[in-house]
C-alpha cells in the first residue's frame, strides 16, 4: 500500500446550548511517509507547485525533508518510530490549503498504536496531541487527549478530545468527540472510501472539490455567523493559542 486518497464527507454536530449540524463533501490524502519521493507525478508535487501538492513546511518541523520532521516529532514525545507510518492530511489545491486537522498514524504489526494529531486554528496557532490508540473491534481504534488550544470561538479552550479511528485499505473513518466539563459538546465525523493515488483520481477529485481548501475557511466562517445569530457568545483567544507549538 503506497499513497491513497480517501473521498467522502464530514459531518459536524453541536450538542451544547444550541442544536447545530451540517455535512460537507471532503477528502484526505493518505501518505506513506517512507515513499515521499513517489508523491511526485504529473499533477502532484512534493515541496513545489502543482495542481495538487504537499509541502513539509505546512506541518510540524521546519526541515524540507518531511521524514526528518517526523523523526524529531516522535523523539520529542518519546514515541518509537516503526516501519509503517502514514500521514493523513488535506493537500494543497492550486497552492492553497488550510488544515484544521492532520494525523500521523504509527503502526506496530500492521495495527495503529499511536496518532500524532496536528490541529491548526484560525489565529495562527498549532498544537500536536499524542494519542495512544487501543483496539476496539475489527479495524476500529480509540484514544483521547486533553485539549490545550482555542479552536472555535464558541468552545472553551480546555476539554477532552476522544478519537475513534476506523482504518483499512478500502475505507477510513475518523471521529472526534469534544467533552467540556464531562459533557459531550461536539462531534465531527469524517467517513470515506479509498481511491488510487493516480492522475485520474487527482483530476476526479479536483473536479469534485475544486475550491475545497478555500471552502474549508469560508464554510467555517459561515457556520460561525449562524451560531452567532443563534445567540452564542465568543470566548477569548490567549497569546499561547496564536503560535505554532508541538
Secondary structure, DSSP 8 states (H G I E B T S, - for coil): ---EEEEEEEEEEE-SSS-EEEEEEEEEEEEEGGGGGGG-BTTEEESS-SSEEE-GGGSSSS-SSHHHHHHHHHHHTT----S-EEEEE--EETTB---SEEEEEEEETTEEEEEEEEEE-TTS-EEEEEEE-EE-STTEEEEEEEEES--STTS-SEEEEEEEEEE-SSEEEEEEEEEETTEEEEEEEEEEEEEESSHHHHHHHHHHSTTHHHHHHHHHHHHHHHHHHTT-------GGGGSB--
